[in-house]
C-alpha cells in the first residue's frame, strides 16, 4: 500500500522556507516589497504580501481588487477569512502581472487552503465582468484539469498497489511505491506536453508500474501479478547507490510482455497502445534520466530531486503530496465519492453485474474498448463493397480518396505529436487509423445518398467527424474552453488541447462545412453511443453559436448571396419558424447547395451559375438557420426564465429583436458569439420598456448556466483587433446599429412580432427536448432599418447602458478615444459602401460606477444629466416618448 507518512524522498515542510526564492521575481525596485510604501493598506495584508513574496506592483494591484470588488461582498456568501481572500487577490494580481514567485503549493500553504477550496474562492470573487481576467481564468482551468486528472491517476495507483503488493516490510513497501509514483510524475511532466490527457498519462503509469514490479521477487506479489512475472526477469530488487549509478551498465530496457499484458488486462487498456507508449515515450524518458538498462531500483532521492526541479519550473502543485494525504490536495466530497469500484456480481448467484459509479479512468477505458469492438471487423482501407462502388462511378474516385486520406493522416500525426509529445507519433498513427476505419464504415453506409466524387470538402469533413469521435473517446467528451500553458503564469505557442475544435484547425476545415456532415454521420452510424451523439450535437451547437461566424467563414458568402437575390430568398423566412423541422437533405445535398432548378444538373457551391439561371435558396443555409433559430430561442427562454419571469410579455418582444438581428443584421455575429446578442437584446428591450434589469445581473446569471464561458461577456469584439466587455459592445455597436428598431417598441404601434419557433425532437436522440410555452399568433419580421447608426437623439439615448463599467475610469477614457477617433467604423461594409461617421455625441462620464453598488457619479457628464432629467418619473418618460414619436428622426448628414 502507498505510504501515508513522509520518507526521505518526500518534500518536507521546510521546503516552503528553503524554496521561497525559487521563482523569478521582478528585477530592480520591484523585486522586494517595501512596507513603507503601503502604509495606506491594512498591516495584515502587507504582512501577507511579504510572506507570498509579492512585489510592490502586485501588492498595489491586489489591494485595488480588494477595495473595489471584494470588501463589500456579502459575507454570508463568502465563507473565507480576510487573509484567504487577500491571498486570492494577490494570486489574481500576480497572475495578471506575471510576477508569481512561489509555486501554487507554496501559495496554498501560506493561505491555508486546498486546491479545490482556493479555486472555489477565486470564482466566488468573480463578481464583476473584469474581476477575473481571461488569463487568470485559463490558468485556474488548467490547474483544475491537471489536479482532477492527477487525482484520478493517484486513486487508480493506490488501488493497483493494494492489489499487487505482498511486501511484508511496510517501510520497504512505502519507499518502493514512493519511488514509482515520483518516477511517474517525472516522466509525465517531462515527456507529455498534455499532462491533463488522462488516457495517455494512465498508459504511461502502467509502464512505470511494469518497470518496478518486474524487479520484485514473485513472493512479494499477489495474483495475477505473481504468475505474470516471468522467471527470466531481473534479479530481486536492489537499490543502486548514487555513487555506483553512473557506473551501472546501460542496455536497452527490457519489457516484460506478460506482466505488461496483465496490467493492461486488469485495467481494460489496449496492450498495443501501452506497448507503443513504452517503446517510444517511456524508453526515451529512461534514456534521458540515465536509467535505461538499470537492473536495480533507482534511488528515491535522485528521482525526487529531479521532480523538485520540474515542479518549481512549472510553479504548480506538488503531486508527491498525494502520498501523504496533504491538506492542499484534499479532494472535494464529490471526488471522494468517486473512489474506484469494480462491478459487483448479483448475490443471488445470477451472473449479472450490478452497475456502480464509474471513475474517470474506468469510464474512459470502457468507451475506448467499446469503440474498438465496434470497429473490429472494419479495415482502415476501403472495403470490397466500396471498391466495387468506386469502379462503378463515372469517375473512379479511389485514388483521389486514398491520396487525400494519406495526406491528411500525415498532417494529423504531425500535429498530434506536437500537441501531446514528440515521441507520441505512434499513438497519433493508431488514433488516425481508428478514425480512417470509422470514415470508411460511415462512407459505406452513405452509399445510397452520396456521390463520392463530388466534393473535396465533403470527404475532409467526413474524415474529420470520424476522427473527432475517436479523439473525444480518448480525451473525453469535452469542448475547448481555453488553451493550457505548460507552466503556471506562462503560455505556449504549441496547442496542447485536443478537444473540439482542434480537428478543424488541423485540417484547416471551416466549421460551417464540418457542420453539414454531423447529422448525416450520426444517422449513418447506428453503433454510435448516446454520449458520443450528444458530443457531436454539442459540437454542432458550438458551431452555430460562434465557430460558423468566424470572419473568413463561407457562411457569410452564402448570406451575402441570399441577400443579393432579394427578400424572396431569405436565409430562412420567419413565417416558417412555427413549422416542424423536417427535411430529407443528405450530407451530399448540403455540400452541393445552392442547387439549380431541377431541370439542371447538380452543381457544387463553387461552380458558377449559367447566364440567366436563378439559384434556389441554399439547402445548407436554410437548414442552418432553422436550427440556429430554435437553439437561439431555447437559450433566450432559459436565460429569461431566470431573470424576467415577472414580465412574461417581454419574451416575444426580445425574441423578435433577436430574430431580426440574426436575419437582417447578421454582420453583428462576425467574430462574435450568439449569447452576446441574446444578452444585448434582452438588455435593450428591458431598457426601452423601463424594466430594471442591469447587465451585471444578466452576466451573473449567465455565468452560472451550464456550458458557458466567461470570455463570452468579458471579451467581445468591438472593432477589428479591439476587445472589451459586453457593456462596451452594447453601447458602441449593438445599440448604435439597432436603436431605431429597438425604439419602435416604445411607440403606441409597435411592429408585429416574430413567430415562436416550434421546438422539435432532437435528431440525435429519441427523447424530446423541453418544449417551451408558445404563442403562435405572430406573422412577420421587422423591416431592415435604413437609419444611420450614428444618430444620437434624446429618444435613442435612453438605450445606453450608463455607469455599468465594472472597472476603472481608464475604460471610459478608452471608449471616448474610440468614439472620437476619425477612423472609427461601427459596422463592416458588405457592398463596399462608405463607412458611417464617428459617434461624436456618445461620451461617457469618467467617474461612472457600477449602478448596482449604489454609488453615483461626481462628474459633469451632459449625457448623464440629460438622462437623469428624462427619467425623473415614468409619466415624464412616457410624455417624452409620445412627443418624440411625432418628430421624424433623420440621419446625420
ZAMARGU-4260 file (C-alpha; in steps of 0.2 Angstrom, whole numbers, plus 5000, padded with zeros to 4 digits):
<rodrens>
0) 5000/5000/5000 | 5007/5018/4996 | 5014/5027/5010 | 5005/5038/5022 | 5020/5045/5031
5) 5034/5055/5024 | 5051/5047/5020 | 5067/5055/5015 | 5061/5057/4997 | 5045/5066/5000
10) 5046/5085/5002 | 5046/5091/5020 | 5038/5107/5026 | 5054/5116/5027 | 5053/5115/5008
15) 5042/5131/5009 | 5056/5141/5018 | 5070/5134/5008 | 5062/5137/4991 | 5054/5154/4994
20) 5066/5162/4982 | 5064/5149/4968 | 5054/5159/4957 | 5059/5174/4946 | 5053/5190/4954
25) 5054/5206/4945 | 5071/5214/4945 | 5075/5231/4952 | 5065/5240/4965 | 5050/5229/4962
30) 5060/5213/4967 | 5057/5216/4986 | 5041/5223/4994 | 5044/5240/5003 | 5032/5240/5018
35) 5034/5259/5020 | 5026/5261/5003 | 5010/5253/5008 | 5005/5262/5024 | 4988/5265/5017
40) 4984/5247/5017 | 4980/5236/5032 | 4996/5229/5041 | 4990/5211/5040 | 4988/5212/5021
45) 5005/5220/5019 | 5012/5206/5030 | 5004/5193/5020 | 5011/5201/5004 | 5028/5199/5011
50) 5025/5181/5015 | 5019/5177/4997 | 5034/5187/4990 | 5023/5200/4981 | 5031/5214/4973
55) 5026/5232/4975 | 5015/5232/4959 | 5007/5216/4964 | 5003/5222/4981 | 4995/5238/4974
60) 4985/5229/4961 | 4979/5216/4974 | 4973/5230/4986 | 4964/5238/4972 | 4955/5222/4968
65) 4950/5220/4987 | 4945/5238/4989 | 4935/5239/4973 | 4927/5222/4971 | 4928/5211/4986
70) 4927/5221/5003 | 4909/5225/5001 | 4904/5207/4996 | 4890/5199/5006 | 4899/5189/5020
75) 4886/5176/5020 | 4891/5170/5003 | 4910/5171/5006 | 4914/5158/5020 | 4933/5163/5019
80) 4943/5173/5031 | 4950/5190/5025 | 4968/5183/5025 | 4962/5169/5012 | 4953/5182/5002
85) 4968/5193/5002 | 4978/5178/4996 | 4967/5176/4982 | 4968/5194/4977 | 4987/5193/4977
90) 4986/5177/4967 | 4975/5186/4954 | 4986/5201/4953 | 5002/5190/4952 | 4995/5180/4938
95) 4990/5196/4928 | 5007/5204/4931 | 5017/5188/4928 | 5025/5191/4944 | 5021/5175/4955
100) 5037/5169/4964 | 5030/5155/4974 | 5024/5138/4967 | 5005/5135/4968 | 5008/5123/4983
105) 5018/5136/4992 | 5005/5148/4990 | 4991/5136/4996 | 5002/5133/5012 | 5003/5151/5016
110) 4984/5154/5014 | 4979/5138/5022 | 4968/5131/5008 | 4967/5116/4996 | 4967/5117/4978
115) 4948/5115/4976 | 4945/5127/4990 | 4956/5140/4983 | 4948/5138/4965 | 4931/5140/4973
120) 4936/5155/4982 | 4943/5164/4967 | 4927/5160/4957 | 4916/5167/4971 | 4926/5183/4970
125) 4922/5185/4951 | 4908/5197/4955 | 4910/5208/4940 | 4914/5207/4922 | 4933/5210/4924
130) 4937/5204/4942 | 4945/5188/4935 | 4953/5191/4918 | 4953/5178/4904 | 4971/5175/4908
135) 4968/5171/4926 | 4953/5160/4922 | 4963/5150/4909 | 4976/5147/4922 | 4963/5141/4935
140) 4955/5129/4922 | 4972/5122/4918 | 4976/5119/4937 | 4959/5112/4940 | 4960/5100/4925
145) 4978/5094/4930 | 4973/5092/4948 | 4957/5081/4943 | 4967/5070/4931 | 4981/5068/4943
150) 4969/5064/4957 | 4961/5051/4946 | 4978/5043/4942 | 4983/5043/4960 | 4967/5034/4965
155) 4970/5021/4952 | 4988/5020/4958 | 4983/5016/4976 | 4970/5003/4970 | 4983/4994/4959
160) 4996/4995/4973 | 4985/4987/4985 | 4980/4973/4973 | 4998/4970/4968 | 5010/4970/4983
165) 5013/4957/4996 | 5028/4965/5003 | 5028/4962/5022 | 5040/4976/5026 | 5030/4992/5027
170) 5045/5004/5026 | 5052/4995/5011 | 5034/4994/5003 | 5032/5013/5007 | 5049/5018/4998
175) 5045/5007/4983 | 5029/5015/4980 | 5035/5032/4983 | 5049/5029/4970 | 5036/5023/4957
180) 5024/5037/4960 | 5038/5050/4959 | 5045/5042/4943 | 5028/5043/4935 | 5026/5061/4939
185) 5043/5065/4932 | 5040/5055/4916 | 5023/5063/4914 | 5030/5081/4917 | 5045/5078/4906
190) 5038/5069/4891 | 5020/5073/4890 | 5015/5091/4884 | 4997/5087/4888 | 4998/5082/4907
195) 4979/5083/4908 | 4977/5069/4895 | 4970/5055/4906 | 4972/5041/4894 | 4990/5043/4889
200) 4995/5048/4906 | 4987/5032/4913 | 4996/5021/4899 | 5012/5029/4905 | 5008/5025/4923
205) 5006/5006/4918 | 5023/5007/4910 | 5031/5014/4926 | 5022/5000/4936 | 5029/4987/4925
210) 5047/4994/4927 | 5046/4992/4946 | 5035/4977/4948 | 5046/4966/4937 | 5060/4970/4949
215) 5051/4962/4964 | 5053/4944/4968 | 5037/4934/4964 | 5034/4930/4983 | 5031/4949/4986
220) 5017/4950/4973 | 4999/4944/4973 | 4990/4935/4960 | 4988/4938/4945 | 5004/4948/4945
225) 5014/4935/4954 | 5012/4922/4940 | 5014/4936/4927 | 5032/4940/4932 | 5042/4928/4921
230) 5057/4918/4929 | 5069/4927/4917 | 5066/4944/4924 | 5079/4954/4933 | 5086/4949/4949
235) 5077/4954/4966 | 5076/4972/4969 | 5092/4981/4975 | 5094/4999/4977 | 5108/5007/4966
240) 5118/5019/4975 | 5121/5036/4968 | 5139/5033/4969 | 5138/5017/4958 | 5123/5023/4947
245) 5134/5031/4934 | 5145/5015/4933 | 5130/5004/4930 | 5130/4996/4913 | 5116/5003/4902
250) 5107/4992/4890 | 5090/4994/4881 | 5076/4992/4894 | 5068/4975/4893 | 5049/4975/4893
255) 5041/4960/4902 | 5027/4957/4890 | 5017/4945/4900 | 5017/4957/4915 | 5013/4972/4904
260) 4998/4962/4896 | 4992/4958/4914 | 4992/4976/4919 | 4983/4981/4904 | 4970/4967/4906
265) 4967/4971/4924 | 4964/4989/4918 | 4954/4986/4902 | 4968/4995/4892 | 4974/4992/4875
270) 4990/4982/4875 | 4996/4988/4858 | 4994/5006/4863 | 5003/5004/4880 | 5017/4994/4871
275) 5019/5009/4859 | 5020/5021/4874 | 5033/5010/4882 | 5044/5008/4867 | 5044/5027/4862
280) 5039/5039/4877 | 5044/5028/4892 | 5061/5022/4884 | 5065/5039/4879 | 5062/5045/4897
285) 5073/5032/4904 | 5087/5037/4892 | 5085/5055/4897 | 5087/5051/4916 | 5101/5038/4914
290) 5090/5024/4919 | 5089/5014/4903 | 5095/4996/4906 | 5097/4998/4925 | 5095/4982/4934
295) 5092/4988/4951 | 5079/5001/4958 | 5083/5020/4955 | 5087/5030/4971 | 5072/5039/4978
300) 5082/5054/4982 | 5088/5056/4964 | 5070/5055/4957 | 5063/5067/4970 | 5077/5080/4966
305) 5073/5079/4948 | 5055/5081/4950 | 5058/5095/4963 | 5067/5105/4949 | 5052/5102/4937
310) 5039/5106/4950 | 5047/5123/4953 | 5049/5127/4935 | 5031/5124/4932 | 5026/5133/4948
315) 5010/5122/4950 | 5006/5110/4964 | 5017/5096/4971 | 5009/5080/4966 | 5020/5070/4978
320) 5010/5076/4992 | 4996/5064/4987 | 5007/5051/4995 | 5005/5059/5012 | 4987/5065/5011
325) 4992/5083/5012 | 4979/5095/5015 | 4982/5106/5000 | 4977/5091/4989 | 4962/5085/4998
330) 4948/5081/4986 | 4931/5088/4987 | 4916/5077/4993 | 4911/5073/4976 | 4928/5067/4971
335) 4929/5056/4987 | 4913/5048/4981 | 4922/5043/4965 | 4934/5031/4973 | 4937/5016/4961
340) 4924/5002/4962 | 4923/4987/4951 | 4906/4980/4945 | 4899/4968/4958 | 4890/4951/4954
345) 4872/4949/4960 | 4872/4940/4977 | 4858/4929/4971 | 4870/4919/4960 | 4865/4925/4943
350) 4879/4931/4933 | 4873/4949/4932 | 4885/4964/4935 | 4877/4977/4947 | 4881/4994/4939
355) 4891/5006/4950 | 4898/5023/4948 | 4912/5024/4936 | 4928/5033/4939 | 4935/5044/4925
360) 4948/5031/4921 | 4936/5016/4920 | 4924/5027/4910 | 4937/5031/4898 | 4943/5013/4896
365) 4926/5007/4893 | 4922/5020/4880 | 4938/5016/4871 | 4936/4997/4872 | 4918/4999/4865
370) 4924/5009/4850 | 4937/4996/4846 | 4924/4982/4847 | 4913/4992/4835 | 4927/4993/4823
375) 4934/4976/4825 | 4928/4970/4808 | 4932/4986/4799 | 4948/4990/4790 | 4957/5007/4788
380) 4956/5003/4769 | 4941/5003/4758 | 4931/4988/4759 | 4927/4977/4744 | 4910/4985/4743
385) 4917/5002/4742 | 4930/4996/4729 | 4916/4990/4718 | 4906/5006/4721 | 4921/5016/4716
390) 4923/5007/4700 | 4905/5010/4695 | 4907/5029/4697 | 4908/5040/4682 | 4925/5044/4688
395) 4934/5032/4699 | 4937/5042/4715 | 4948/5028/4723 | 4965/5036/4720 | 4960/5053/4725
400) 4952/5047/4741 | 4967/5037/4745 | 4979/5051/4742 | 4968/5063/4752 | 4967/5051/4767
405) 4986/5048/4766 | 4990/5067/4766 | 4978/5071/4780 | 4985/5057/4790 | 5002/5064/4789
410) 4996/5081/4794 | 4986/5074/4809 | 5000/5063/4816 | 5012/5078/4815 | 5000/5089/4824
415) 4996/5076/4837 | 5014/5074/4841 | 5016/5092/4843 | 5002/5093/4855 | 5005/5078/4865
420) 5024/5075/4864 | 5036/5072/4850 | 5038/5053/4855 | 5019/5050/4853 | 5018/5049/4834
425) 5015/5031/4835 | 4999/5034/4846 | 4994/5048/4834 | 4995/5035/4820 | 4985/5022/4829
430) 4971/5035/4833 | 4971/5041/4815 | 4969/5023/4809 | 4954/5021/4820 | 4947/5037/4813
435) 4950/5030/4795 | 4941/5014/4799 | 4926/5024/4805 | 4927/5035/4790 | 4926/5021/4778
440) 4912/5012/4788 | 4901/5028/4788 | 4905/5031/4770 | 4899/5014/4765 | 4883/5017/4775
445) 4880/5033/4764 | 4882/5025/4748 | 4864/5027/4743 | 4864/5045/4745 | 4881/5052/4742
450) 4891/5054/4726 | 4908/5050/4732 | 4917/5060/4719 | 4908/5076/4721 | 4917/5087/4733
455) 4934/5088/4742 | 4926/5097/4757 | 4914/5083/4760 | 4927/5069/4762 | 4938/5080/4773
460) 4923/5084/4784 | 4918/5066/4785 | 4935/5060/4790 | 4936/5075/4802 | 4920/5069/4810
465) 4926/5051/4812 | 4942/5057/4820 | 4933/5069/4832 | 4923/5053/4838 | 4940/5044/4841
470) 4948/5059/4849 | 4933/5063/4860 | 4933/5044/4865 | 4951/5046/4871 | 4951/5064/4878
475) 4934/5064/4884 | 4918/5072/4878 | 4923/5090/4881 | 4924/5106/4871 | 4938/5118/4872
480) 4937/5132/4884 | 4954/5139/4883 | 4972/5135/4880 | 4983/5127/4893 | 5001/5133/4895
485) 5015/5122/4901 | 5018/5131/4917 | 5008/5142/4928 | 5009/5160/4923 | 5017/5156/4906
490) 5009/5151/4889 | 5015/5140/4875 | 5013/5143/4856 | 5010/5125/4854 | 4992/5120/4855
495) 4990/5106/4869 | 4972/5104/4869 | 4965/5091/4858 | 4946/5095/4862 | 4935/5101/4848
500) 4938/5111/4838 | 4956/5106/4837 | 4952/5094/4822 | 4946/5109/4812 | 4962/5118/4814
505) 4972/5103/4810 | 4963/5101/4793 | 4960/5119/4790 | 4942/5115/4789 | 4929/5129/4790
510) 4917/5125/4804 | 4902/5128/4793 | 4907/5114/4781 | 4910/5102/4796 | 4893/5106/4802
515) 4885/5100/4786 | 4890/5082/4789 | 4886/5079/4808 | 4868/5074/4806 | 4871/5063/4792
520) 4886/5055/4801 | 4875/5051/4816 | 4861/5043/4806 | 4873/5033/4796 | 4882/5025/4811
525) 4870/5015/4821 | 4883/5009/4833 | 4887/5027/4839 | 4884/5028/4858 | 4872/5040/4866
530) 4886/5050/4874 | 4895/5052/4858 | 4879/5058/4849 | 4877/5070/4862 | 4895/5076/4860
535) 4893/5079/4841 | 4877/5088/4845 | 4887/5099/4857 | 4899/5102/4843 | 4885/5107/4831
540) 4879/5120/4844 | 4897/5127/4846 | 4897/5129/4828 | 4881/5138/4827 | 4884/5149/4841
545) 4901/5155/4836 | 4913/5145/4825 | 4902/5147/4810 | 4903/5165/4812 | 4922/5167/4811
550) 4927/5182/4799 | 4933/5170/4785 | 4918/5158/4786 | 4909/5153/4770 | 4893/5156/4779
555) 4895/5175/4775 | 4897/5171/4757 | 4880/5162/4757 | 4872/5175/4767 | 4878/5189/4755
560) 4872/5179/4740 | 4855/5176/4749 | 4853/5195/4752 | 4858/5199/4734 | 4844/5188/4727
565) 4831/5198/4736 | 4819/5196/4750 | 4811/5181/4742 | 4827/5172/4745 | 4830/5174/4764
570) 4841/5163/4773 | 4825/5156/4782 | 4808/5166/4782 | 4802/5169/4799 | 4785/5163/4794
575) 4792/5145/4794 | 4798/5146/4812 | 4782/5138/4819 | 4783/5123/4806 | 4791/5106/4811
580) 4809/5104/4807 | 4808/5090/4794 | 4820/5088/4780 | 4826/5075/4768 | 4843/5083/4764
585) 4858/5071/4764 | 4875/5077/4768 | 4878/5077/4749 | 4863/5090/4747 | 4871/5101/4760
590) 4888/5101/4751 | 4881/5103/4734 | 4869/5118/4738 | 4864/5131/4732 | 4856/5120/4719
595) 4850/5124/4702 | 4832/5121/4696 | 4828/5103/4695 | 4830/5103/4676 | 4848/5107/4678
600) 4862/5095/4683 | 4868/5097/4701 | 4882/5109/4704 | 4894/5112/4718 | 4894/5128/4728
605) 4910/5134/4719 | 4903/5132/4701 | 4896/5147/4693 | 4878/5148/4688 | 4874/5148/4669
610) 4869/5165/4662 | 4851/5169/4666 | 4849/5155/4678 | 4842/5159/4695 | 4849/5149/4710
615) 4837/5142/4723 | 4840/5145/4741 | 4854/5136/4749 | 4849/5120/4757 | 4863/5121/4769
620) 4859/5139/4774 | 4841/5136/4776 | 4843/5121/4787 | 4857/5130/4797 | 4845/5145/4801
625) 4831/5133/4806 | 4842/5125/4819 | 4850/5142/4824 | 4833/5150/4827 | 4827/5136/4838
630) 4843/5135/4848 | 4843/5154/4850 | 4826/5154/4856 | 4829/5140/4869 | 4844/5149/4875
635) 4834/5165/4877 | 4820/5157/4885 | 4832/5148/4898 | 4840/5165/4902 | 4823/5174/4903
640) 4816/5161/4915 | 4830/5165/4927 | 4828/5184/4926 | 4811/5190/4919 | 4798/5178/4925
645) 4788/5193/4932 | 4787/5201/4914 | 4782/5187/4903 | 4776/5199/4890 | 4794/5204/4886
650) 4799/5187/4880 | 4791/5188/4862 | 4797/5205/4860 | 4815/5201/4865 | 4814/5186/4853
655) 4808/5197/4839 | 4823/5208/4841 | 4835/5194/4841 | 4827/5185/4826 | 4828/5201/4816
660) 4846/5204/4821 | 4851/5186/4815 | 4841/5188/4799 | 4845/5206/4794 | 4860/5212/4804
665) 4870/5196/4804 | 4886/5206/4802 | 4885/5209/4821 | 4889/5190/4823 | 4905/5191/4813
670) 4919/5185/4825 | 4906/5186/4840 | 4895/5174/4850 | 4876/5171/4849 | 4875/5173/4868
675) 4882/5191/4866 | 4867/5196/4855 | 4855/5187/4866 | 4861/5196/4882 | 4861/5213/4872
680) 4844/5211/4865 | 4837/5207/4882 | 4845/5222/4890 | 4839/5233/4876 | 4821/5228/4877
685) 4821/5230/4896 | 4829/5247/4894 | 4815/5253/4882 | 4801/5245/4892 | 4808/5253/4908
690) 4811/5237/4916 | 4825/5237/4929 | 4837/5224/4923 | 4856/5228/4924 | 4870/5220/4914
695) 4878/5214/4930 | 4863/5204/4934 | 4862/5197/4917 | 4880/5191/4916 | 4880/5185/4934
700) 4865/5173/4930 | 4873/5169/4913 | 4889/5163/4920 | 4880/5151/4932 | 4872/5142/4917
705) 4879/5126/4910 | 4891/5126/4896 | 4895/5145/4897 | 4912/5153/4896 | 4916/5169/4905
710) 4926/5176/4890 | 4909/5177/4881 | 4905/5193/4891 | 4922/5198/4896 | 4930/5199/4879
715) 4919/5204/4865 | 4925/5211/4848 | 4922/5230/4847 | 4931/5233/4831 | 4945/5224/4822
720) 4958/5219/4834 | 4950/5228/4849 | 4940/5219/4863 | 4931/5224/4878 | 4916/5219/4889
725) 4899/5216/4883 | 4893/5233/4890 | 4905/5242/4879 | 4899/5231/4864 | 4881/5235/4868
730) 4884/5254/4869 | 4896/5256/4855 | 4890/5243/4842 | 4874/5234/4846 | 4863/5248/4852
735) 4870/5260/4838 | 4866/5248/4825 | 4848/5243/4831 | 4842/5258/4841 | 4829/5263/4828
740) 4822/5245/4828 | 4823/5245/4847 | 4814/5261/4849 | 4799/5255/4839 | 4794/5245/4854
745) 4791/5261/4864 | 4778/5268/4852 | 4759/5266/4853 | 4760/5255/4837 | 4774/5243/4839
750) 4780/5231/4825 | 4772/5214/4823 | 4781/5200/4832 | 4790/5185/4825 | 4783/5168/4827
755) 4789/5157/4841 | 4800/5143/4834 | 4792/5126/4835 | 4804/5115/4845 | 4806/5098/4838
760) 4813/5081/4844 | 4832/5081/4843 | 4838/5072/4828 | 4851/5064/4839 | 4841/5055/4852
765) 4824/5048/4855 | 4818/5058/4869 | 4811/5076/4865 | 4819/5092/4871 | 4809/5103/4883
770) 4795/5112/4874 | 4794/5130/4879 | 4777/5139/4880 | 4772/5146/4864 | 4761/5160/4857
775) 4760/5157/4838 | 4750/5172/4833 | 4764/5182/4826 | 4766/5185/4807 | 4781/5194/4800
780) 4798/5201/4804 | 4804/5218/4807 | 4809/5228/4792 | 4828/5232/4790 | 4832/5249/4796
785) 4839/5262/4785 | 4843/5273/4799 | 4861/5278/4801 | 4868/5271/4817 | 4877/5287/4821
790) 4862/5297/4826 | 4860/5301/4844 | 4844/5309/4849 | 4837/5312/4866 | 4825/5297/4862
795) 4839/5285/4857 | 4850/5290/4872 | 4838/5281/4884 | 4845/5264/4877 | 4863/5267/4883
800) 4870/5257/4897 | 4876/5270/4909 | 4888/5268/4924 | 4890/5249/4922 | 4908/5249/4918
805) 4913/5235/4931 | 4930/5243/4931 | 4941/5259/4932 | 4939/5276/4924 | 4953/5270/4911
810) 4939/5261/4902 | 4929/5277/4899 | 4944/5286/4893 | 4947/5271/4880 | 4929/5272/4875
815) 4929/5290/4872 | 4945/5289/4862 | 4937/5276/4851 | 4922/5286/4849 | 4931/5301/4844
820) 4944/5293/4833 | 4942/5298/4815 | 4944/5280/4808 | 4931/5273/4819 | 4918/5262/4810
825) 4904/5253/4819 | 4900/5241/4805 | 4908/5231/4792 | 4904/5235/4774 | 4895/5222/4764
830) 4894/5231/4747 | 4909/5242/4748 | 4899/5257/4753 | 4905/5272/4764 | 4908/5269/4782
835) 4897/5278/4795 | 4903/5294/4803 | 4911/5294/4820 | 4899/5294/4835 | 4904/5312/4841
840) 4890/5313/4854 | 4892/5297/4864 | 4903/5302/4878 | 4905/5293/4895 | 4907/5300/4912
845) 4925/5297/4918 | 4919/5294/4936 | 4904/5282/4932 | 4902/5267/4943 | 4893/5251/4943
850) 4875/5256/4945 | 4871/5241/4956 | 4883/5247/4970 | 4873/5262/4974 | 4887/5274/4970
855) 4884/5290/4959 | 4895/5299/4948 | 4903/5315/4953 | 4906/5320/4935 | 4898/5333/4924
860) 4893/5322/4910 | 4880/5331/4899 | 4873/5314/4894 | 4870/5308/4912 | 4862/5324/4917
865) 4850/5324/4902 | 4846/5306/4906 | 4843/5310/4924 | 4831/5324/4919 | 4822/5312/4906
870) 4820/5298/4919 | 4814/5308/4934 | 4797/5299/4933 | 4788/5286/4922 | 4775/5299/4917
875) 4788/5311/4911 | 4796/5297/4901 | 4780/5292/4893 | 4776/5310/4888 | 4793/5312/4881
880) 4791/5297/4870 | 4774/5302/4863 | 4781/5319/4859 | 4796/5312/4850 | 4785/5300/4841
885) 4778/5314/4831 | 4795/5320/4826 | 4803/5310/4812 | 4822/5307/4815 | 4833/5310/4801
890) 4851/5303/4799 | 4866/5314/4802 | 4871/5322/4785
</rodrens>
